[in-house]
Amino acid sequence: MTSLSNQLKRLAVPESQIYKQKKRLVSLLFDSSDAAEIDREKIFAIGNDGFVQLKAIDKSFAEFEMHLFDESILDLERALLTKDANEKLDETIEAFLILLTPYLLLGAAQKCLEWLIRRFRIYEYNVPAVLRCALHYHESNTFVRLLQTLAIPKDDPLWNWLIPTQLTGQSIAKSDLCKECIKNPNLLIFLCDTVPILLKLARKYKWNLASFTIVYNFYASLIGSVIYFNNHLTDEFLNQLYPYIIDGLNYHMLFVITIYIFDFRAARIISKKEEQLKFIEHLAEWNKQTDISNFFDVFFKSLFLATIEDIVEKEASELVCIGFIEKCLSKIDLQVTNSMETINVIAQYYISNFDNNDEKFQRFSTAFHRSITILSSV
């Protein structure tokens, strides 16, 4: 038995698997027939050119040159690597893809991906890591093209919902992504985990966190939209999100983004379902762990915006959001000076848009003064 056969037998990899990629050359930049005519050295040159451009934009990429963009890797075969070597390579590729996320739509980034696809077969070995990066751009053509390179097993419970999109070539609407996250909470947790993974890698490699705005915005928008689109929101579902919210409140870079999660639509839904969601109990617990007074200022603002929406249809006595504010302040020990100022600014702005004789103004005025009374007594 040849040395190569012995290695393949030990790794439980069919010998033909190494050569299979020569028959099916997956490519992001070229169609399959053209890709088959481009040798490995030329693909490396394309990838290296993209890598040099990325280094000029962000010097943090230099960390990955030796492991992913060195000429010595030209003859590497992943199928022949040991399990430990493949795991280390996976860690490097996953970190690189996190760093690549803000730049994915750039041609330079796609050149790098072309090399990683050809040399490291990330379309097969690193599907979750590729999607963690690419789903930030789920409405773009770049996402669709990258998705169509991936080998997603039909029985993969986390990603098989993307197979129809691979076939149709249509991008994924935000509402569809949210609905899938509601249907499959494991998908939501996977995507939310991107932020703590990013923070960990940033500490390790000394990355500039200000470069990752796309990641923070996606994280906040996703959680907020999932709350908004979920017609059967439960305490159990929200419990899965609370650890990420706490991380955001404790981490300065994410604080504003975390607050954004609770826009007036989400705030209204949460306030109306307080008995089932027990949100105030969680707020009280958060308040023990960290200072959330600034969070309350913005959250109360969202609740008042929701109140304005409710005024059109309800009497003041039925304004759930105002009642929710009162309940919060009666159960949670807070400094409310800033909250009062916030509410006053909001109130004055909206009152100016009502006619003094208008019934809606009277409703809002009643609700506003009722809330000020409870604020003043805390």
LINMO-V78434 format. One record per backbone hydrogen bond with DSSP energy under -1.0 kcal/mol. CO is the residue of the C=O (numbers start at 0). NH is the residue of the N-H. Records with the same first field share a line. If there is no record, write none. Layout:
CO = NH + NH
This chain:
1 = 5
2 = 6
3 = 7
4 = 8
5 = 9
6 = 10
7 = 12
13 = 16
15 = 19
18 = 21
19 = 22 + 23
23 = 25
30 = 34
31 = 35
33 = 36
34 = 37
38 = 42
39 = 43
40 = 44
41 = 45
42 = 46
43 = 47
44 = 48
45 = 49
46 = 50
47 = 51
48 = 52
49 = 53
50 = 54
51 = 55
52 = 56
53 = 57
57 = 60
58 = 61
59 = 62
60 = 63
61 = 64
63 = 67
64 = 68
69 = 72
70 = 73
72 = 75
76 = 79
77 = 80
81 = 85
82 = 86
83 = 87
84 = 88
85 = 89
86 = 90
87 = 91
88 = 92
89 = 93
90 = 94
91 = 95
92 = 96
93 = 97
94 = 98
95 = 99
99 = 102
100 = 103
102 = 105
105 = 109
106 = 110
107 = 111
108 = 112
109 = 113
110 = 114
111 = 115
112 = 116
113 = 117
114 = 118
115 = 119 + 121
120 = 123 + 124
121 = 125
122 = 150
125 = 129
126 = 130
127 = 131
128 = 132
129 = 133
130 = 134
133 = 136
134 = 137
136 = 139
137 = 171
139 = 143
140 = 144
141 = 145
142 = 146
143 = 147
145 = 148
146 = 149
149 = 151
152 = 155
155 = 159
158 = 161
159 = 162
161 = 165
162 = 166
163 = 167
164 = 168
172 = 176
173 = 177
174 = 178
175 = 179
176 = 180
177 = 181
178 = 182
179 = 183
183 = 186 + 187
184 = 188
185 = 189
186 = 190
187 = 191
188 = 192
190 = 193
191 = 194
192 = 196
193 = 197
194 = 198
195 = 199
196 = 200
197 = 201
198 = 202
199 = 203
200 = 204
201 = 205 + 206
207 = 210
208 = 211
211 = 215
212 = 216
213 = 217
214 = 218
215 = 219
216 = 220
217 = 221
218 = 222
219 = 223
220 = 224
221 = 225
222 = 226
223 = 227
224 = 228
225 = 229
233 = 237
234 = 238
237 = 240 + 241
240 = 244
241 = 245
242 = 246
243 = 247
244 = 248
245 = 249
246 = 250
250 = 253
253 = 257
254 = 258
255 = 259
258 = 261
260 = 262
262 = 266
263 = 267
264 = 268
265 = 269
266 = 270
267 = 271
268 = 272
270 = 273
272 = 276
273 = 277
277 = 281
278 = 282
279 = 283
280 = 284
281 = 285
282 = 286
284 = 288
285 = 289
291 = 295
292 = 296
293 = 297
294 = 298
295 = 299
296 = 300
297 = 301
298 = 302
299 = 303
300 = 304
301 = 305
302 = 306
303 = 307
304 = 308
305 = 309
306 = 310
309 = 312 + 313
314 = 317
315 = 318
317 = 319
318 = 322
319 = 323
320 = 324
321 = 325
322 = 326
323 = 327
324 = 328
325 = 329
326 = 330
327 = 331
335 = 339
336 = 340
337 = 341
338 = 342
339 = 343
340 = 344
341 = 345
342 = 346
343 = 347
344 = 348
345 = 349
346 = 350
347 = 351
349 = 352
350 = 353
354 = 357
357 = 361
358 = 362
359 = 363
360 = 364
361 = 365
362 = 366
363 = 367
364 = 368
365 = 369
366 = 370
367 = 371
368 = 372
369 = 373
370 = 374
371 = 375
372 = 376
